[in-house]
Amino acid sequence: MNDRETATLFEEVGYRLLCLSAKVLPADVTAAIREAAERERSVTARAQLQAILENIDVACRDDLGICQDTGVPLFFVSWGLKSGLLTDIRAPLAEAVKRATKDVPLRPNVIHPLTLENPGTNVGWGMPHVYWDVDPGSDVIEILAVPKGFGAEAKSSLAFVVTSEDMEKALIRCVLDNVLMAQGEACAPNIIGVCMGGTGDIALHMAKKAVFRSPVGALHKDPSLASLERKILEAVNDTGIGPMGLGGDTTALAVHLEICGTHTAVAPVGICFQCWANRYAAARIFPDGRVVYLTHEVLS
């Protein structure tokens, strides 16, 4: 494909991903909420979860946004070095955002942080932001589109733990402190992405990326981290905060933990909250222009 064809393809894929992610949850997320409703013991909490499931059904049936806060547009791109991609795809993805903002519609949330100027397009001043990963052995491009709502985002945080502490206990305490401060304001039940290590910015980036591990609740491949994920999730749900902070068994649907090498003296802990509406959609683009949509069968 030439540069123009490549740009057109990426704009169309980005547009389709954003449109669908705003309206239809990945099936595994809906299934996790349904399973939580079935095992929930609190009548109030079960009613909240059933209302959420009805909300999901209505959005899908009537082609509506799942939530009025369609967030800010983010893209996670895994770039296979063997794909041959040499075109800058940031401009096509920005055009995708403009089209989706008009057509879905997405709420025009993106503003200048000081003047509060709003262009009405969700594009400008570095938005949409594109996170890049490089895969040296791959010949495909993978794109994950996320309309990142800010009710949960506003409860995300960064802490630092001195390495003279019991690191596992300190990590659990950091997560629980933030869960208790958030109460239901992060639109529980949440998916909580956590990363211990790296630098502050790395920890937050890896925590955010962990939120979109699929299927939701999939345990880390490292058995010791998987065990810790279970332990943290149990502690979070033992708080009894419950759906929307109204009490119950299900404060979080999942805790996804990552680690990164860090400084000998201090370890950052990045904590990223995602609301029950874990909206995202992903696609894989092959060198010949073929596209496979990974999260939503309706697109494939």
Secondary structure, 3 states (H helix, E strand, C coil): CCHHHHHHHHHHHHHHHHHHHHHCCCHHHHHHHHHHHHHCCCHHHHHHHHHHHHHHHHHHHHCCCCCCCCCEEEEEEEEEHHHCCCCCCHHHHHHHHHHHHHHCCCCCCCCCCCCCCCCCCCCECCECEEEEEEECCCCCEEEEEEEECHHHHCCCEEEEEECCCCHHHHHHHHHHHHHHHHCCCCCCCEEEEEEEEECHHHHHHHHHHHHCCCCCCCCCCCHHHHHHHHHHHHHHHCCCCCHHHCCCCCCEEEEEEEEEEECCCEEEEEEEEECCCCCCEEEEECCCCCEEECCCHHHC
